């Protein structure tokens, strides 16, 4: 099955760049076997939730102090949160230090490899694996993830790397969400997007 421009316009009604997204997706989805109504619906639904309707391609880390303590209690507390508040670069460097392949806080890896693309690719390890799959330098990945093609391709790559088509085939949005989000954040919204997409795609 091929996703048409008219279908995508119905799925992303508020997106002014739908033509660009369609051009990227029409080229990429078949390459990653996202090629049935169920698979396309699940993919679009998850991406739409993760990226605010294909509008936000970089993680927003603009947190106030109390939010930092709530979201990342392991890294921020009453003693240090104020000095990090609203400093996205510093927040990323602390919250993502020494994990996902990143170096320590001083390395700057947390910010350099913060969430980008339609499914928020995060961490040096993921960036490197994605770069390897395309035979490109990891240094070129952050900029590529900000393009229509790069943002879409990183999501397709993540989808394939984690064998997500098997859950899409079962219509298992709960498991898909856990694989992508690590939890069930936004599950209701993802299901709403999915059911709408199934309807638009005639599934």
N, CA, C and O atoms as a DFTB+ gen file, in Angstrom:
812 C
 N C O
     1  1       0.838      -1.200       0.000
     2  2       0.000       0.000       0.000
     3  2       0.875       1.253       0.000
     4  3       1.906       1.305       0.670
     5  1       0.446       2.265      -0.765
     6  2       1.166       3.542      -0.779
     7  2       0.320       4.609      -0.102
     8  3      -0.884       4.713      -0.336
     9  1       0.964       5.389       0.730
    10  2       0.311       6.502       1.418
    11  2       0.175       7.662       0.438
    12  3       1.169       8.118      -0.127
    13  1      -1.051       8.141       0.234
    14  2      -1.250       9.244      -0.714
    15  2      -1.136      10.599      -0.009
    16  3      -1.251      10.698       1.212
    17  1      -0.910      11.624      -0.807
    18  2      -0.814      12.971      -0.256
    19  2      -2.133      13.371       0.406
    20  3      -2.135      13.994       1.468
    21  1      -3.250      13.013      -0.222
    22  2      -4.561      13.374       0.343
    23  2      -4.778      12.703       1.699
    24  3      -5.322      13.313       2.619
    25  1      -4.353      11.455       1.814
    26  2      -4.478      10.756       3.102
    27  2      -3.633      11.440       4.170
    28  3      -4.089      11.635       5.297
    29  1      -2.401      11.805       3.814
    30  2      -1.517      12.427       4.792
    31  2      -2.051      13.795       5.214
    32  3      -1.887      14.197       6.366
    33  1      -2.679      14.500       4.298
    34  2      -3.286      15.803       4.644
    35  2      -4.379      15.626       5.695
    36  3      -4.560      16.481       6.562
    37  1      -5.099      14.522       5.614
    38  2      -6.137      14.246       6.621
    39  2      -5.517      13.855       7.965
    40  3      -6.076      14.134       9.025
    41  1      -4.359      13.209       7.902
    42  2      -3.694      12.750       9.128
    43  2      -2.933      13.869       9.826
    44  3      -2.770      13.854      11.046
    45  1      -2.463      14.852       9.034
    46  2      -1.712      15.988       9.592
    47  2      -2.377      17.296       9.162
    48  3      -1.776      18.091       8.440
    49  1      -3.624      17.520       9.608
    50  2      -4.410      18.645       9.090
    51  2      -3.822      20.026       9.381
    52  3      -4.103      20.977       8.652
    53  1      -3.024      20.148      10.416
    54  2      -2.496      21.470      10.786
    55  2      -1.050      21.679      10.340
    56  3      -0.443      22.708      10.635
    57  1      -0.509      20.700       9.632
    58  2       0.907      20.792       9.263
    59  2       1.075      21.502       7.919
    60  3       0.540      21.046       6.909
    61  1       1.820      22.625       7.898
    62  2       1.981      23.388       6.651
    63  2       2.991      22.755       5.688
    64  3       3.128      23.200       4.548
    65  1       3.691      21.727       6.146
    66  2       4.747      21.130       5.307
    67  2       4.382      19.734       4.827
    68  3       5.259      18.916       4.547
    69  1       3.094      19.467       4.734
    70  2       2.643      18.098       4.460
    71  2       3.175      17.581       3.123
    72  3       3.426      16.384       2.988
    73  1       3.352      18.455       2.138
    74  2       3.900      18.027       0.845
    75  2       5.317      17.477       1.014
    76  3       5.665      16.451       0.428
    77  1       6.124      18.160       1.811
    78  2       7.503      17.723       2.052
    79  2       7.514      16.384       2.800
    80  3       8.283      15.479       2.474
    81  1       6.646      16.282       3.808
    82  2       6.589      15.031       4.571
    83  2       6.155      13.879       3.671
    84  3       6.684      12.772       3.771
    85  1       5.198      14.142       2.800
    86  2       4.721      13.067       1.928
    87  2       5.818      12.597       0.985
    88  3       5.967      11.400       0.742
    89  1       6.583      13.542       0.455
    90  2       7.673      13.188      -0.453
    91  2       8.674      12.259       0.258
    92  3       9.130      11.269      -0.314
    93  1       9.005      12.597       1.510
    94  2       9.964      11.782       2.275
    95  2       9.381      10.410       2.609
    96  3      10.039       9.386       2.426
    97  1       8.140      10.400       3.099
    98  2       7.528       9.142       3.527
    99  2       7.248       8.203       2.356
   100  3       7.416       6.990       2.479
   101  1       6.823       8.757       1.223
   102  2       6.521       7.923       0.052
   103  2       7.767       7.185      -0.413
   104  3       7.692       6.061      -0.911
   105  1       8.904       7.829      -0.245
   106  2      10.172       7.229      -0.642
   107  2      10.669       6.221       0.399
   108  3      11.210       5.175       0.041
   109  1      10.487       6.532       1.682
   110  2      11.110       5.751       2.750
   111  2      10.285       4.568       3.258
   112  3      10.834       3.496       3.509
   113  1       8.983       4.752       3.411
   114  2       8.174       3.707       4.046
   115  2       8.317       2.336       3.372
   116  3       8.456       1.333       4.072
   117  1       8.287       2.264       2.021
   118  2       8.446       0.940       1.391
   119  2       9.803       0.311       1.680
   120  3       9.901      -0.909       1.813
   121  1      10.850       1.127       1.778
   122  2      12.201       0.602       2.048
   123  2      12.280      -0.112       3.399
   124  3      13.090      -1.020       3.583
   125  1      11.433       0.307       4.336
   126  2      11.455      -0.269       5.686
   127  2      10.257      -1.190       5.929
   128  3       9.955      -1.545       7.069
   129  1       9.580      -1.570       4.843
   130  2       8.432      -2.492       4.890
   131  2       7.303      -1.982       5.783
   132  3       6.564      -2.766       6.377
   133  1       7.184      -0.673       5.867
   134  2       6.009      -0.072       6.525
   135  2       5.009       0.143       5.398
   136  3       4.867       1.245       4.868
   137  1       4.319      -0.943       5.045
   138  2       3.656      -0.991       3.739
   139  2       2.254      -1.598       3.757
   140  3       1.736      -1.982       2.708
   141  1       1.635      -1.688       4.934
   142  2       0.238      -2.121       5.025
   143  2      -0.528      -1.032       5.768
   144  3       0.084      -0.223       6.466
   145  1      -1.850      -0.994       5.635
   146  2      -2.614       0.036       6.361
   147  2      -2.341       0.020       7.861
   148  3      -2.227       1.076       8.483
   149  1      -2.234      -1.197       8.456
   150  2      -1.994      -1.291       9.902
   151  2      -0.615      -0.736      10.272
   152  3      -0.474      -0.014      11.260
   153  1       0.381      -1.073       9.486
   154  2       1.744      -0.603       9.772
   155  2       1.863       0.909       9.588
   156  3       2.444       1.601      10.423
   157  1       1.313       1.405       8.500
   158  2       1.389       2.847       8.230
   159  2       0.612       3.618       9.289
   160  3       1.070       4.655       9.769
   161  1      -0.563       3.112       9.653
   162  2      -1.387       3.797      10.665
   163  2      -0.657       3.866      11.996
   164  3      -0.648       4.909      12.649
   165  1      -0.040       2.752      12.404
   166  2       0.676       2.712      13.679
   167  2       1.892       3.637      13.640
   168  3       2.163       4.352      14.605
   169  1       2.616       3.623      12.535
   170  2       3.811       4.455      12.395
   171  2       3.453       5.945      12.441
   172  3       4.058       6.716      13.186
   173  1       2.466       6.334      11.641
   174  2       2.061       7.746      11.601
   175  2       1.537       8.186      12.965
   176  3       1.829       9.293      13.418
   177  1       0.761       7.316      13.621
   178  2       0.180       7.655      14.926
   179  2       1.271       7.910      15.966
   180  3       1.224       8.901      16.694
   181  1       2.242       7.017      16.030
   182  2       3.320       7.162      17.018
   183  2       4.167       8.402      16.709
   184  3       4.509       9.168      17.609
   185  1       4.499       8.588      15.437
   186  2       5.297       9.762      15.047
   187  2       4.536      11.057      15.317
   188  3       5.113      12.040      15.782
   189  1       3.241      11.051      15.021
   190  2       2.435      12.267      15.220
   191  2       2.398      12.647      16.696
   192  3       2.475      13.826      17.042
   193  1       2.279      11.652      17.557
   194  2       2.284      11.960      18.988
   195  2       3.658      12.461      19.431
   196  3       3.758      13.470      20.130
   197  1       4.696      11.768      19.031
   198  2       6.052      12.094      19.474
   199  2       6.510      13.476      18.988
   200  3       7.304      14.144      19.652
   201  1       6.001      13.895      17.824
   202  2       6.510      15.125      17.206
   203  2       5.478      16.253      17.145
   204  3       5.668      17.233      16.424
   205  1       4.384      16.113      17.904
   206  2       3.363      17.165      17.865
   207  2       2.805      17.379      16.477
   208  3       2.725      18.509      15.997
   209  1       2.417      16.288      15.830
   210  2       1.861      16.399      14.484
   211  2       2.914      16.689      13.430
   212  3       2.664      17.431      12.480
   213  1       4.102      16.100      13.599
   214  2       5.219      16.274      12.656
   215  2       5.706      17.726      12.623
   216  3       6.173      18.209      11.592
   217  1       5.590      18.410      13.758
   218  2       5.994      19.824      13.835
   219  2       7.238      20.043      14.692
   220  3       7.970      21.008      14.471
   221  1       7.492      19.164      15.665
   222  2       8.610      19.357      16.595
   223  2       9.656      18.280      16.334
   224  3       9.408      17.097      16.570
   225  1      10.821      18.689      15.848
   226  2      11.849      17.724      15.467
   227  2      13.025      17.698      16.433
   228  3      13.998      16.979      16.209
   229  1      12.939      18.483      17.510
   230  2      13.999      18.457      18.515
   231  2      13.366      18.517      19.894
   232  3      12.423      19.273      20.125
   233  1      13.888      17.727      20.790
   234  2      13.389      17.635      22.161
   235  2      13.397      19.007      22.845
   236  3      14.370      19.755      22.751
   237  1      12.309      19.317      23.526
   238  2      12.221      20.561      24.296
   239  2      12.611      20.274      25.745
   240  3      11.908      19.558      26.458
   241  1      13.730      20.838      26.164
   242  2      14.228      20.594      27.530
   243  2      14.151      21.855      28.377
   244  3      14.910      22.015      29.332
   245  1      13.246      22.738      28.032
   246  2      13.125      24.017      28.744
   247  2      12.287      23.844      30.021
   248  3      11.129      24.257      30.083
   249  1      12.902      23.223      31.032
   250  2      12.206      22.917      32.277
   251  2      12.498      23.939      33.372
   252  3      13.602      24.474      33.471
   253  1      11.475      24.195      34.194
   254  2      11.730      24.985      35.398
   255  2      12.210      24.048      36.506
   256  3      12.116      22.827      36.380
   257  1      12.723      24.629      37.592
   258  2      13.386      23.837      38.632
   259  2      12.510      22.724      39.198
   260  3      12.958      21.583      39.314
   261  1      11.264      23.045      39.552
   262  2      10.412      22.016      40.172
   263  2      10.091      20.883      39.192
   264  3       9.924      19.731      39.592
   265  1      10.009      21.226      37.910
   266  2       9.742      20.199      36.895
   267  2      10.930      19.262      36.752
   268  3      10.756      18.056      36.580
   269  1      12.135      19.812      36.823
   270  2      13.339      18.980      36.741
   271  2      13.354      17.936      37.854
   272  3      13.669      16.769      37.621
   273  1      13.009      18.369      39.064
   274  2      12.998      17.454      40.213
   275  2      11.961      16.344      40.031
   276  3      12.165      15.213      40.473
   277  1      10.856      16.678      39.380
   278  2       9.782      15.702      39.172
   279  2      10.117      14.734      38.033
   280  3       9.916      13.526      38.151
   281  1      10.636      15.291      36.919
   282  2      10.900      14.467      35.739
   283  2      12.158      13.619      35.899
   284  3      12.182      12.458      35.490
   285  1      13.213      14.202      36.498
   286  2      14.494      13.504      36.652
   287  2      14.995      13.589      38.092
   288  3      16.033      14.201      38.344
   289  1      14.281      12.990      39.036
   290  2      14.692      13.077      40.448
   291  2      16.074      12.474      40.711
   292  3      16.715      12.787      41.714
   293  1      16.521      11.615      39.808
   294  2      17.830      10.980      39.970
   295  2      18.965      11.979      39.731
   296  3      20.060      11.830      40.272
   297  1      18.688      13.001      38.912
   298  2      19.747      13.935      38.515
   299  2      19.571      15.349      39.076
   300  3      20.531      16.113      39.173
   301  1      18.332      15.683      39.441
   302  2      18.064      17.049      39.922
   303  2      17.318      17.012      41.254
   304  3      16.426      16.190      41.460
   305  1      17.703      17.921      42.158
   306  2      17.054      18.000      43.467
   307  2      16.976      19.468      43.895
   308  3      17.394      20.370      43.169
   309  1      16.436      19.676      45.077
   310  2      16.254      21.054      45.569
   311  2      17.583      21.806      45.651
   312  3      17.614      23.035      45.587
   313  1      18.665      21.067      45.790
   314  2      19.961      21.708      45.922
   315  2      20.586      22.179      44.624
   316  3      21.380      23.119      44.626
   317  1      20.233      21.528      43.493
   318  2      20.903      21.910      42.242
   319  2      19.970      22.328      41.104
   320  3      20.437      22.869      40.102
   321  1      18.671      22.090      41.235
   322  2      17.757      22.316      40.111
   323  2      17.738      23.768      39.638
   324  3      17.664      24.027      38.436
   325  1      17.803      24.704      40.561
   326  2      17.706      26.120      40.194
   327  2      18.816      26.545      39.235
   328  3      18.588      27.360      38.341
   329  1      20.006      26.000      39.416
   330  2      21.116      26.416      38.561
   331  2      21.007      25.844      37.145
   332  3      21.663      26.334      36.226
   333  1      20.180      24.812      36.969
   334  2      19.990      24.223      35.641
   335  2      18.720      24.719      34.940
   336  3      18.613      24.637      33.717
   337  1      17.770      25.228      35.710
   338  2      16.441      25.582      35.178
   339  2      16.540      26.443      33.924
   340  3      17.289      27.418      33.877
   341  1      15.761      26.057      32.903
   342  2      15.632      26.788      31.629
   343  2      16.911      26.844      30.801
   344  3      16.956      27.545      29.790
   345  1      17.952      26.118      31.210
   346  2      19.188      26.032      30.417
   347  2      19.192      24.661      29.740
   348  3      19.688      23.682      30.298
   349  1      18.634      24.607      28.534
   350  2      18.421      23.316      27.881
   351  2      19.718      22.533      27.670
   352  3      19.753      21.314      27.838
   353  1      20.769      23.240      27.304
   354  2      22.044      22.571      27.052
   355  2      22.583      21.930      28.334
   356  3      23.022      20.780      28.320
   357  1      22.547      22.670      29.426
   358  2      23.052      22.145      30.702
   359  2      22.184      20.992      31.203
   360  3      22.698      20.009      31.738
   361  1      20.869      21.116      31.028
   362  2      19.948      20.055      31.449
   363  2      20.251      18.766      30.697
   364  3      20.361      17.697      31.298
   365  1      20.384      18.873      29.385
   366  2      20.660      17.683      28.566
   367  2      21.988      17.046      28.956
   368  3      22.094      15.825      29.065
   369  1      22.993      17.880      29.164
   370  2      24.319      17.344      29.477
   371  2      24.338      16.601      30.812
   372  3      25.085      15.636      30.976
   373  1      23.514      17.048      31.772
   374  2      23.455      16.342      33.056
   375  2      22.535      15.118      32.982
   376  3      22.909      14.026      33.410
   377  1      21.339      15.309      32.440
   378  2      20.342      14.224      32.446
   379  2      20.768      13.029      31.598
   380  3      20.424      11.889      31.911
   381  1      21.514      13.287      30.530
   382  2      21.887      12.206      29.614
   383  2      23.359      11.786      29.738
   384  3      23.861      11.035      28.902
   385  1      24.046      12.266      30.776
   386  2      25.466      11.917      30.956
   387  2      25.638      10.450      31.335
   388  3      24.826       9.874      32.058
   389  1      26.717       9.867      30.825
   390  2      27.117       8.512      31.208
   391  2      26.055       7.439      30.957
   392  3      25.982       6.451      31.687
   393  1      25.242       7.636      29.935
   394  2      24.297       6.589      29.525
   395  2      24.000       6.729      28.046
   396  3      24.291       7.768      27.452
   397  1      23.438       5.722      27.455
   398  2      23.124       5.702      26.016
   399  2      24.364       5.976      25.165
   400  3      24.268       6.510      24.060
   401  1      25.531       5.601      25.698
   402  2      26.765       5.803      24.948
   403  2      27.392       7.168      25.127
   404  3      28.467       7.434      24.589
   405  1      26.728       8.044      25.882
   406  2      27.234       9.403      26.082
   407  2      28.395       9.431      27.076
   408  3      28.520       8.557      27.933
   409  1      29.248      10.464      26.941
   410  2      30.297      10.702      27.912
   411  2      29.730      11.380      29.145
   412  3      28.516      11.417      29.348
   413  1      30.624      11.918      29.968
   414  2      30.174      12.566      31.201
   415  2      29.554      13.936      30.927
   416  3      29.469      14.371      29.779
   417  1      29.125      14.602      31.985
   418  2      28.416      15.876      31.838
   419  2      29.255      16.908      31.080
   420  3      28.729      17.677      30.276
   421  1      30.549      16.914      31.341
   422  2      31.436      17.901      30.714
   423  2      31.672      17.628      29.226
   424  3      32.125      18.513      28.500
   425  1      31.368      16.417      28.771
   426  2      31.638      16.051      27.367
   427  2      30.733      16.793      26.383
   428  3      31.087      16.982      25.220
   429  1      29.557      17.211      26.868
   430  2      28.595      17.870      25.977
   431  2      27.784      16.907      25.127
   432  3      26.974      17.337      24.306
   433  1      27.993      15.596      25.317
   434  2      27.274      14.605      24.502
   435  2      25.762      14.664      24.721
   436  3      24.988      14.459      23.786
   437  1      25.345      14.946      25.961
   438  2      23.912      14.969      26.256
   439  2      23.161      15.934      25.349
   440  3      22.083      15.620      24.845
   441  1      23.739      17.105      25.150
   442  2      23.106      18.115      24.300
   443  2      23.298      17.790      22.828
   444  3      22.370      17.923      22.030
   445  1      24.498      17.366      22.471
   446  2      24.790      17.069      21.069
   447  2      23.909      15.943      20.549
   448  3      23.490      15.948      19.391
   449  1      23.635      14.977      21.423
   450  2      22.848      13.806      21.003
   451  2      21.491      13.742      21.716
   452  3      21.001      12.663      22.048
   453  1      20.894      14.924      21.943
   454  2      19.551      14.961      22.547
   455  2      18.523      14.479      21.521
   456  3      18.863      14.242      20.362
   457  1      17.271      14.335      21.946
   458  2      16.235      13.764      21.095
   459  2      15.964      14.581      19.844
   460  3      15.654      15.770      19.921
   461  1      16.084      13.935      18.688
   462  2      15.795      14.589      17.403
   463  2      15.075      13.623      16.479
   464  3      15.148      12.406      16.647
   465  1      14.371      14.191      15.493
   466  2      13.650      13.373      14.516
   467  2      12.223      13.111      14.962
   468  3      11.801      13.586      16.017
   469  1      11.480      12.357      14.164
   470  2      10.065      12.112      14.449
   471  2       9.854      11.195      15.647
   472  3       8.817      11.275      16.306
   473  1      10.825      10.319      15.943
   474  2      10.722       9.471      17.150
   475  2      11.906       9.766      18.067
   476  3      12.436       8.863      18.713
   477  1      12.311      11.015      18.121
   478  2      13.266      11.474      19.139
   479  2      14.432      10.503      19.363
   480  3      14.580       9.942      20.449
   481  1      15.250      10.313      18.334
   482  2      16.474       9.528      18.480
   483  2      17.352      10.213      19.518
   484  3      17.628      11.407      19.405
   485  1      17.796       9.468      20.531
   486  2      18.518      10.064      21.659
   487  2      19.755       9.233      22.022
   488  3      19.701       8.003      22.036
   489  1      20.863       9.912      22.314
   490  2      22.069       9.253      22.805
   491  2      23.076       8.915      21.717
   492  3      22.707       8.584      20.591
   493  1      24.354       9.003      22.072
   494  2      25.432       8.740      21.111
   495  2      25.305       7.354      20.467
   496  3      25.537       7.207      19.267
   497  1      24.940       6.344      21.253
   498  2      24.852       4.979      20.714
   499  2      23.830       4.889      19.583
   500  3      24.101       4.283      18.546
   501  1      22.650       5.494      19.780
   502  2      21.624       5.475      18.743
   503  2      22.046       6.287      17.530
   504  3      21.837       5.866      16.392
   505  1      22.637       7.449      17.770
   506  2      23.113       8.279      16.659
   507  2      24.171       7.523      15.840
   508  3      24.164       7.562      14.609
   509  1      25.077       6.837      16.544
   510  2      26.141       6.099      15.855
   511  2      25.574       4.953      15.035
   512  3      25.981       4.738      13.894
   513  1      24.633       4.215      15.619
   514  2      24.024       3.086      14.904
   515  2      23.270       3.567      13.670
   516  3      23.318       2.935      12.615
   517  1      22.572       4.692      13.811
   518  2      21.845       5.269      12.676
   519  2      22.840       5.725      11.609
   520  3      22.638       5.477      10.420
   521  1      23.909       6.390      12.034
   522  2      24.942       6.847      11.099
   523  2      25.539       5.662      10.344
   524  3      25.743       5.720       9.132
   525  1      25.818       4.581      11.084
   526  2      26.402       3.386      10.454
   527  2      25.466       2.795       9.407
   528  3      25.910       2.329       8.357
   529  1      24.167       2.818       9.700
   530  2      23.194       2.232       8.759
   531  2      23.156       2.991       7.440
   532  3      22.776       2.436       6.410
   533  1      23.551       4.261       7.472
   534  2      23.537       5.104       6.265
   535  2      24.946       5.380       5.747
   536  3      25.130       6.101       4.767
   537  1      25.941       4.794       6.422
   538  2      27.344       5.014       6.064
   539  2      27.685       6.502       6.029
   540  3      28.306       6.996       5.088
   541  1      27.260       7.200       7.082
   542  2      27.578       8.622       7.204
   543  2      28.290       8.876       8.532
   544  3      28.292       8.023       9.420
   545  1      28.887      10.044       8.653
   546  2      29.591      10.392       9.887
   547  2      28.593      10.777      10.973
   548  3      27.595      11.442      10.695
   549  1      28.861      10.362      12.206
   550  2      27.973      10.725      13.310
   551  2      27.900      12.247      13.469
   552  3      26.893      12.772      13.945
   553  1      28.944      12.944      13.079
   554  2      28.960      14.405      13.198
   555  2      27.933      15.076      12.287
   556  3      27.521      16.209      12.536
   557  1      27.521      14.370      11.230
   558  2      26.547      14.929      10.294
   559  2      25.107      14.590      10.670
   560  3      24.161      15.134      10.101
   561  1      24.956      13.679      11.642
   562  2      23.614      13.188      11.984
   563  2      22.716      14.262      12.606
   564  3      21.562      14.381      12.196
   565  1      23.204      15.068      13.602
   566  2      22.295      16.057      14.202
   567  2      21.633      16.975      13.178
   568  3      20.436      17.248      13.271
   569  1      22.400      17.448      12.210
   570  2      21.832      18.327      11.181
   571  2      20.862      17.561      10.278
   572  3      19.801      18.075       9.926
   573  1      21.225      16.340       9.909
   574  2      20.367      15.525       9.041
   575  2      19.016      15.244       9.704
   576  3      17.985      15.207       9.034
   577  1      19.031      15.048      11.025
   578  2      17.784      14.765      11.740
   579  2      16.830      15.959      11.747
   580  3      15.647      15.810      12.051
   581  1      17.338      17.123      11.416
   582  2      16.487      18.310      11.348
   583  2      15.844      18.516       9.993
   584  3      15.084      19.465       9.803
   585  1      16.148      17.620       9.029
   586  2      15.541      17.709       7.696
   587  2      14.327      16.791       7.623
   588  3      14.172      15.892       8.449
   589  1      13.470      17.017       6.638
   590  2      12.284      16.167       6.467
   591  2      12.702      14.711       6.270
   592  3      12.187      13.809       6.931
   593  1      13.636      14.498       5.357
   594  2      14.067      13.131       5.055
   595  2      14.759      12.494       6.259
   596  3      14.491      11.339       6.591
   597  1      15.644      13.241       6.909
   598  2      16.385      12.693       8.050
   599  2      15.497      12.378       9.232
   600  3      15.654      11.342       9.879
   601  1      14.558      13.277       9.518
   602  2      13.634      13.059      10.638
   603  2      12.777      11.820      10.395
   604  3      12.537      11.027      11.306
   605  1      12.315      11.665       9.139
   606  2      11.480      10.512       8.799
   607  2      12.307       9.232       8.752
   608  3      11.864       8.182       9.219
   609  1      13.516       9.324       8.184
   610  2      14.333       8.119       8.053
   611  2      14.786       7.589       9.407
   612  3      14.855       6.376       9.605
   613  1      15.093       8.482      10.336
   614  2      15.509       8.024      11.664
   615  2      14.366       7.277      12.354
   616  3      14.597       6.299      13.064
   617  1      13.137       7.744      12.140
   618  2      11.979       7.055      12.721
   619  2      11.785       5.687      12.073
   620  3      11.498       4.705      12.757
   621  1      11.943       5.627      10.749
   622  2      11.832       4.343      10.036
   623  2      12.923       3.376      10.506
   624  3      12.674       2.188      10.709
   625  1      14.132       3.909      10.671
   626  2      15.259       3.083      11.121
   627  2      14.997       2.533      12.528
   628  3      15.224       1.352      12.791
   629  1      14.523       3.392      13.418
   630  2      14.208       2.966      14.787
   631  2      13.132       1.890      14.754
   632  3      13.206       0.899      15.481
   633  1      12.138       2.093      13.909
   634  2      11.012       1.154      13.763
   635  2      11.524      -0.218      13.335
   636  3      11.157      -1.238      13.918
   637  1      12.371      -0.229      12.317
   638  2      12.905      -1.488      11.806
   639  2      13.863      -2.134      12.813
   640  3      13.807      -3.343      13.035
   641  1      14.734      -1.332      13.418
   642  2      15.734      -1.855      14.360
   643  2      15.095      -2.530      15.562
   644  3      15.664      -3.454      16.143
   645  1      13.901      -2.061      15.932
   646  2      13.210      -2.621      17.098
   647  2      12.061      -3.565      16.722
   648  3      11.226      -3.927      17.550
   649  1      12.055      -3.951      15.431
   650  2      11.051      -4.923      14.949
   651  2       9.623      -4.519      15.309
   652  3       8.835      -5.342      15.773
   653  1       9.300      -3.251      15.091
   654  2       7.994      -2.762      15.535
   655  2       6.844      -3.158      14.604
   656  3       5.680      -3.071      14.993
   657  1       7.160      -3.592      13.383
   658  2       6.081      -4.029      12.488
   659  2       5.291      -5.190      13.083
   660  3       4.089      -5.313      12.844
   661  1       5.971      -6.056      13.870
   662  2       5.255      -7.218      14.442
   663  2       4.134      -6.771      15.374
   664  3       3.091      -7.419      15.449
   665  1       4.350      -5.649      16.095
   666  2       3.315      -5.158      17.003
   667  2       2.261      -4.367      16.229
   668  3       1.081      -4.377      16.580
   669  1       2.698      -3.691      15.186
   670  2       1.738      -2.974      14.336
   671  2       0.776      -3.962      13.667
   672  3      -0.420      -3.697      13.543
   673  1       1.321      -5.105      13.240
   674  2       0.475      -6.127      12.597
   675  2      -0.601      -6.648      13.540
   676  3      -1.675      -7.061      13.101
   677  1      -0.308      -6.627      14.841
   678  2      -1.278      -7.103      15.837
   679  2      -2.175      -5.976      16.344
   680  3      -3.110      -6.217      17.107
   681  1      -1.886      -4.743      15.917
   682  2      -2.647      -3.600      16.426
   683  2      -2.377      -3.347      17.901
   684  3      -3.219      -2.796      18.611
   685  1      -1.185      -3.757      18.362
   686  2      -0.836      -3.666      19.780
   687  2      -0.172      -2.315      20.071
   688  3       1.054      -2.218      20.131
   689  1      -0.982      -1.291      20.248
   690  2      -0.472       0.064      20.451
   691  2       0.186       0.209      21.829
   692  3       1.099       1.017      22.001
   693  1      -0.272      -0.562      22.792
   694  2       0.328      -0.512      24.128
   695  2       1.801      -0.937      24.080
   696  3       2.668      -0.226      24.587
   697  1       2.080      -2.088      23.473
   698  2       3.466      -2.556      23.384
   699  2       4.309      -1.621      22.527
   700  3       5.458      -1.336      22.867
   701  1       3.747      -1.141      21.417
   702  2       4.460      -0.187      20.566
   703  2       4.879       1.044      21.369
   704  3       6.014       1.509      21.273
   705  1       3.949       1.556      22.153
   706  2       4.215       2.751      22.947
   707  2       5.331       2.506      23.950
   708  3       6.200       3.358      24.141
   709  1       5.308       1.336      24.594
   710  2       6.357       1.005      25.565
   711  2       7.721       0.887      24.887
   712  3       8.737       1.297      25.448
   713  1       7.737       0.329      23.683
   714  2       9.005       0.169      22.953
   715  2       9.572       1.531      22.545
   716  3      10.788       1.717      22.517
   717  1       8.699       2.469      22.235
   718  2       9.135       3.784      21.753
   719  2       9.389       4.751      22.903
   720  3      10.375       5.488      22.903
   721  1       8.491       4.739      23.875
   722  2       8.519       5.735      24.946
   723  2       9.218       5.232      26.208
   724  3       9.667       6.026      27.034
   725  1       9.307       3.923      26.350
   726  2       9.862       3.369      27.577
   727  2       8.809       3.224      28.664
   728  3       9.061       2.630      29.712
   729  1       7.623       3.772      28.404
   730  2       6.486       3.687      29.334
   731  2       5.203       3.799      28.534
   732  3       5.137       3.349      27.390
   733  1       4.185       4.400      29.132
   734  2       2.899       4.508      28.431
   735  2       2.445       5.964      28.314
   736  3       1.250       6.244      28.214
   737  1       3.411       6.884      28.330
   738  2       3.085       8.302      28.244
   739  2       2.313       8.607      26.957
   740  3       2.744       8.240      25.863
   741  1       1.174       9.278      27.099
   742  2       0.401       9.699      25.931
   743  2      -0.336       8.574      25.231
   744  3      -0.689       8.702      24.059
   745  1      -0.575       7.474      25.928
   746  2      -1.181       6.303      25.282
   747  2      -2.539       6.626      24.651
   748  3      -2.821       6.205      23.529
   749  1      -3.373       7.371      25.372
   750  2      -4.706       7.694      24.840
   751  2      -4.614       8.481      23.548
   752  3      -5.349       8.218      22.596
   753  1      -3.698       9.457      23.517
   754  2      -3.531      10.274      22.309
   755  2      -3.006       9.426      21.149
   756  3      -3.428       9.603      20.006
   757  1      -2.090       8.511      21.445
   758  2      -1.547       7.638      20.408
   759  2      -2.643       6.747      19.826
   760  3      -2.706       6.543      18.614
   761  1      -3.507       6.217      20.697
   762  2      -4.614       5.372      20.234
   763  2      -5.584       6.183      19.384
   764  3      -6.092       5.693      18.375
   765  1      -5.838       7.412      19.788
   766  2      -6.734       8.285      19.013
   767  2      -6.168       8.526      17.610
   768  3      -6.885       8.423      16.614
   769  1      -4.875       8.848      17.548
   770  2      -4.211       9.030      16.240
   771  2      -4.298       7.752      15.408
   772  3      -4.547       7.805      14.203
   773  1      -4.093       6.613      16.049
   774  2      -4.078       5.324      15.351
   775  2      -5.449       5.007      14.766
   776  3      -5.558       4.616      13.604
   777  1      -6.477       5.174      15.560
   778  2      -7.835       4.855      15.080
   779  2      -8.252       5.781      13.951
   780  3      -8.915       5.360      13.003
   781  1      -7.858       7.052      14.057
   782  2      -8.132       8.007      12.978
   783  2      -7.389       7.592      11.708
   784  3      -7.944       7.633      10.610
   785  1      -6.132       7.193      11.872
   786  2      -5.325       6.791      10.714
   787  2      -5.901       5.540      10.042
   788  3      -5.943       5.461       8.814
   789  1      -6.338       4.575      10.831
   790  2      -6.967       3.370      10.252
   791  2      -8.184       3.752       9.412
   792  3      -8.400       3.212       8.327
   793  1      -8.968       4.685       9.929
   794  2     -10.162       5.143       9.227
   795  2      -9.785       5.810       7.896
   796  3     -10.371       5.518       6.854
   797  1      -8.799       6.710       7.956
   798  2      -8.382       7.441       6.749
   799  2      -7.796       6.479       5.702
   800  3      -8.005       6.648       4.500
   801  1      -7.068       5.481       6.180
   802  2      -6.424       4.532       5.266
   803  2      -7.344       3.403       4.812
   804  3      -6.952       2.534       4.033
   805  1      -8.565       3.435       5.312
   806  2      -9.560       2.449       4.879
   807  2      -9.301       1.056       5.410
   808  3      -9.658       0.065       4.773
   809  1      -8.676       0.977       6.586
   810  2      -8.374      -0.346       7.150
   811  2      -9.521      -0.834       8.030
   812  3      -9.447      -1.927       8.590
